[in-house]
Each structure stands twice: as C-alpha cells, then as structure tokens.
C-alpha cells in the first residue's frame, strides 16, 4: 500500500509522531513524506531540547525517509497514485487539503486531530475523510476515537525487580526535568511497584503508557470519570480495579500484583504500541 503522510514536522506533536512511527513500522506500507521528520531520526542532535527532553518517542527511527517534492505530490494525487493519504495533524498542517478532497474518495483520506481541546479542530472536514479525534469527550457523527501509544522497544516482557513502592516522578510535571537520562527515567518506573498518573491538559498522556510499559502499575487519579470515547486503547477496567485494590504507600500482595502486571503488559503489547495503534487505524478504514 502506498501512503502519503502529510505533516510539516516543524515541531513535535505526540499523536502525529506516534502514528507516523507506527505506520513506518508496518512492513506492508510504503510511506512517502512531505517533509523531513528530523527530530524522529536517530542521532538528532537536539533531543534534550524537545518537550519532555525527547524521552521515549524521539530520535529513535532509522533514516529511511522518502520525501516527495510538491510538483511530484501534485501529479501523483491527480493520478490517484497513493492508496491512502494521512494528515497526521490536520489542525497544524492542512497542505493541499482542498485539492486532495476534490480528487480522492473520502474513504482514502485520513484526518487526525490530536489536540488536547475537546472540540473538533476542523469540523469542515468531517465527512470528507476518516476523521479521528483524540480527546473525543462524547460520540460525534463522522468522528472516531484514537489514542496515544508507545514504541514497542520500551515494553518489557518480564516484571523488573522492585526496590520501592512508589516511583519518585512528579506526575503533574509537564517536563521530566529531574531526569537527565532517558533510560534512568524508565528504570525508575521499572523498579517501582506503582506510578502515579493523572489527567493533564487532556485525558490522554504518554506517561500512562510509560508506566505500563515498564511493568509498573499506574494508579490513575479520577479515571472513573473518563469518557468512554477517550483512552479507548488503555486497559481501563484493569486500571480501575488496581486503583481500588492497591495503595500507593504499602507493599502489595506479590501474587496479586504479579497477575495484575502481566495482564497489563499483555494488553499493552497487543493494543498500546505505536504499530498496534497504526494497524488499528488501517483496519478501520480499509
């Protein structure tokens, strides 16, 4: 399948970058980019200056980018060369959208709206393609939910040895200033039984997935108030049970804890990786 991924990649955008990472990981897709995703490529020199110091998602991809120049893109769109056109962040980059929607069947166009705000960023495009919204607080005709995800490299297959009850990470911080090392940041969750997490600007947050991926149980504040149409890939039922059963200030029953973590890891490896989310997106539109 030939896919054109449209985004200007001027600065990091979590959902755009997660979907891009996932699509690039699907062996049966040939991805063409409109611009160069420099901050996604290994050895990007300014990773520490990115949001969250670039932990988990950035500077982690090999350089196999296939950039199309505008003249070539225009001709290929006119010829309907691409099997699918994906707008990774329609609120931030709508390059050629009028032309694309005038030429392509709506079943072949994807708009991703990853903003924290609950409202639909581009209501004029709903119905002109598959429209996916992250913070979809209630059902909306023509709009489908979509969630954050995490690269599979961070998902452990075994429970790390635990040396502390609660991870010493500020769950309300917007940047991980207290950690200079990406690996040490992940290790802190790995050696902890529990990690605190909360709704921030939106319900979805990379931290939920980082805690889970490291074999740590998230104690998610107020998760019971989360709408059904948000965090649709997260194992909400398991997390709600964990919040009721475990306490952040005491050691858990080891068997019960182990059973919980392995159930969470199984879910994350199948449902919450970038490739899993990208696969689910493709499955819903073809």
KAGICOR-V830436 format. One record per backbone hydrogen bond with DSSP energy under -0.5 kcal/mol. NH is the residue of the N-H (numbers start at 1). CO is the residue of the C=O. E is the energy in kcal/mol with one decimal. If there is no record, write none. Layout:
NH_CO_E, NH_CO_E
This chain:
3_1_-0.6, 3_30_-3.1, 4_84_-2.3, 5_3_-0.6, 5_32_-3.2, 6_4_-0.7, 6_86_-3.4, 7_5_-0.6, 17_13_-3.0, 18_14_-2.7, 19_15_-2.5, 20_16_-2.5, 21_17_-2.4, 22_18_-2.5, 23_19_-2.9, 24_20_-2.3, 25_21_-0.7, 25_22_-0.6, 26_23_-1.4, 27_25_-0.7, 29_26_-1.6, 30_1_-3.3, 31_29_-0.6, 32_3_-2.9, 33_66_-2.1, 34_5_-1.3, 37_35_-0.5, 38_36_-1.8, 40_37_-1.9, 41_37_-0.6, 41_38_-1.2, 42_61_-3.0, 44_41_-1.3, 47_44_-1.0, 49_46_-1.7, 50_47_-1.8, 53_50_-2.1, 54_51_-1.7, 55_52_-1.8, 57_55_-1.9, 58_54_-1.2, 59_39_-1.9, 60_40_-1.3, 61_40_-2.2, 64_62_-1.6, 67_65_-0.5, 68_33_-2.6, 73_69_-2.6, 74_70_-2.8, 75_71_-1.9, 76_72_-2.7, 77_73_-2.7, 78_74_-2.4, 79_75_-2.1, 80_77_-1.3, 81_76_-3.1, 83_2_-2.1, 84_2_-1.5, 85_108_-2.3, 86_4_-2.9, 87_85_-0.5, 87_110_-3.1, 88_6_-1.6, 88_86_-0.8, 89_6_-0.5, 90_87_-0.5, 90_112_-2.2, 92_89_-1.6, 93_89_-2.3, 97_94_-2.1, 100_96_-2.9, 101_97_-2.5, 102_98_-1.1, 103_99_-1.3, 103_100_-0.6, 104_100_-3.1, 108_105_-2.4, 109_106_-1.1, 110_85_-2.8, 111_130_-3.2, 112_87_-2.0, 113_111_-0.5, 113_132_-3.2, 114_112_-0.7, 123_120_-0.6, 125_122_-2.0, 126_123_-0.9, 127_129_-0.8, 128_125_-2.1, 130_109_-3.0, 131_129_-0.7, 131_142_-0.7, 132_111_-3.1, 132_130_-0.6, 133_144_-2.8, 134_113_-2.3, 135_115_-0.7, 136_134_-1.8, 136_229_-0.5, 137_135_-1.2, 143_140_-2.3, 144_131_-2.9, 146_133_-1.0, 150_272_-1.9, 154_151_-1.7, 155_152_-1.6, 156_154_-0.8, 156_213_-2.8, 160_158_-0.6, 163_191_-2.8, 164_191_-1.6, 167_194_-2.7, 169_167_-1.6, 171_169_-0.8, 173_170_-1.5, 177_175_-1.7, 179_176_-1.7, 185_181_-1.9, 186_182_-1.9, 187_183_-2.7, 188_184_-1.9, 189_185_-1.0, 190_186_-2.2, 191_187_-2.4, 192_189_-1.1, 193_164_-1.9, 194_165_-2.4, 195_217_-2.0, 197_219_-1.6, 200_202_-2.0, 208_205_-1.1, 209_205_-0.7, 209_206_-0.5, 210_206_-2.0, 211_207_-2.4, 212_208_-1.9, 213_209_-2.8, 214_210_-1.2, 215_212_-1.8, 216_211_-1.6, 217_193_-2.2, 218_216_-0.6, 219_195_-2.7, 220_218_-0.8, 221_197_-2.2, 221_219_-0.7, 223_220_-1.3, 225_222_-1.9, 226_223_-2.0, 230_227_-1.5, 234_231_-0.8, 236_234_-2.4, 239_235_-2.2, 240_236_-2.8, 241_237_-1.9, 242_238_-2.0, 243_239_-2.2, 244_240_-1.5, 245_241_-2.1, 246_242_-2.8, 250_247_-1.1, 257_253_-2.7, 258_254_-2.7, 259_255_-2.8, 260_256_-2.0, 261_257_-2.7, 262_258_-2.4, 263_259_-1.7, 264_260_-2.3, 265_261_-3.0, 266_262_-2.1, 267_263_-1.8, 268_264_-2.7, 269_265_-2.6, 270_266_-1.2, 271_267_-2.9, 272_268_-2.1, 274_150_-1.3, 277_273_-2.5, 278_274_-2.4, 279_275_-2.6, 280_276_-2.2, 281_277_-2.0, 282_278_-2.3, 283_279_-2.7, 284_280_-1.6, 285_281_-0.5, 285_282_-1.3, 286_282_-1.3
